[in-house]
Amino acid sequence: MTNDATPPTDQPDTSLTNVDLGLLANVRVSMTVEVGNTQITLQDLLRLNEGSVVELDRMAGDPLDILVNGTPIAKGEVVVVGEKFGIRFGDIVDPRQRIETV
């Protein structure tokens, strides 16, 4: 009986990082900026109306989470670009990790 199994190595799996990203360059992903979150009861949810305020778990001025397809990739802060909001990237995940997790 022969053993065709390859012994484990300490080298990381680079299969995703060796992919020709040119093939994926035009794939659209969803980017979301998360201000914060909280949990409320269904009763409190039903009581919400115009002007209601719900406290979130994040302090004012804290960096916001930037997610791509639901996966955190960076922290950032809100900026104004013309008449719209934008996000200035701060702490950002290594490009290899971004590709592997998205």
C-alpha positions as CSV (number, residue, x, y, z in Angstrom):
1,M,0.0,0.0,0.0
2,T,1.4,3.4,-1.0
3,N,0.9,6.7,0.7
4,D,0.2,9.4,-1.9
5,A,-0.6,12.0,0.7
6,T,1.6,15.1,0.8
7,P,3.1,15.8,4.2
8,P,1.9,19.1,5.8
9,T,4.2,22.1,5.5
10,D,4.5,25.3,7.4
11,Q,4.0,27.3,4.1
12,P,0.7,29.2,3.8
13,D,-1.7,28.2,1.1
14,T,-1.1,30.7,-1.7
15,S,-3.6,29.2,-4.2
16,L,-5.9,32.3,-4.0
17,T,-3.0,34.8,-4.2
18,N,-1.6,33.2,-7.4
19,V,-4.9,33.7,-9.3
20,D,-4.7,36.1,-12.2
21,L,-6.7,39.0,-10.7
22,G,-7.1,40.5,-14.1
23,L,-9.9,38.0,-14.7
24,L,-11.7,39.3,-11.6
25,A,-11.0,43.0,-12.0
26,N,-14.5,43.9,-13.1
27,V,-16.4,41.8,-10.6
28,R,-18.7,44.1,-8.5
29,V,-18.7,43.8,-4.7
30,S,-20.8,45.5,-2.1
31,M,-19.1,48.0,0.2
32,T,-20.8,49.0,3.4
33,V,-19.8,51.4,6.2
34,E,-21.1,50.3,9.6
35,V,-21.7,53.2,12.1
36,G,-22.5,50.8,14.9
37,N,-25.1,48.4,16.1
38,T,-27.4,47.5,19.1
39,Q,-30.0,45.1,20.0
40,I,-33.6,46.1,20.9
41,T,-36.7,44.3,21.7
42,L,-39.4,43.7,19.2
43,Q,-41.7,45.9,21.4
44,D,-39.2,48.8,21.2
45,L,-38.9,48.3,17.4
46,L,-42.6,48.7,17.0
47,R,-42.5,51.9,19.1
48,L,-40.1,53.6,16.7
49,N,-41.4,56.5,14.8
50,E,-40.1,59.6,13.0
51,G,-37.7,61.4,15.4
52,S,-36.9,58.3,17.5
53,V,-33.3,57.9,18.6
54,V,-31.6,54.6,19.2
55,E,-28.2,54.6,20.9
56,L,-25.5,52.5,19.2
57,D,-22.5,50.7,20.7
58,R,-19.9,53.0,19.2
59,M,-18.6,56.3,20.6
60,A,-18.8,59.4,18.5
61,G,-15.5,59.9,16.8
62,D,-14.5,56.2,16.8
63,P,-13.4,54.8,13.4
64,L,-16.2,53.1,11.4
65,D,-16.0,49.6,10.1
66,I,-15.7,49.2,6.3
67,L,-17.0,45.9,5.0
68,V,-16.9,44.3,1.6
69,N,-19.6,41.6,1.0
70,G,-20.1,41.6,4.8
71,T,-16.4,41.0,5.6
72,P,-14.4,43.7,7.5
73,I,-11.5,45.1,5.4
74,A,-10.7,48.4,7.0
75,K,-11.5,51.2,9.5
76,G,-12.3,54.7,8.3
77,E,-14.0,58.0,9.0
78,V,-16.8,59.9,7.2
79,V,-16.0,62.8,5.0
80,V,-18.1,65.1,2.8
81,V,-17.4,64.9,-0.9
82,G,-19.4,67.7,-2.6
83,E,-23.0,67.1,-1.5
84,K,-22.4,63.4,-0.7
85,F,-20.8,61.4,2.1
86,G,-17.6,59.6,1.5
87,I,-15.2,57.4,3.6
88,R,-11.5,58.1,4.3
89,F,-9.7,54.8,4.8
90,G,-7.5,54.4,7.8
91,D,-6.4,51.0,9.1
92,I,-6.7,48.6,6.2
93,V,-6.3,44.8,5.9
94,D,-3.4,43.4,3.9
95,P,-4.4,43.0,0.2
96,R,-3.9,39.2,0.3
97,Q,-6.3,38.9,3.2
98,R,-8.8,41.1,1.5
99,I,-8.9,38.9,-1.6
100,E,-9.0,35.7,0.4
101,T,-11.8,36.8,2.7
102,V,-14.0,38.5,0.1
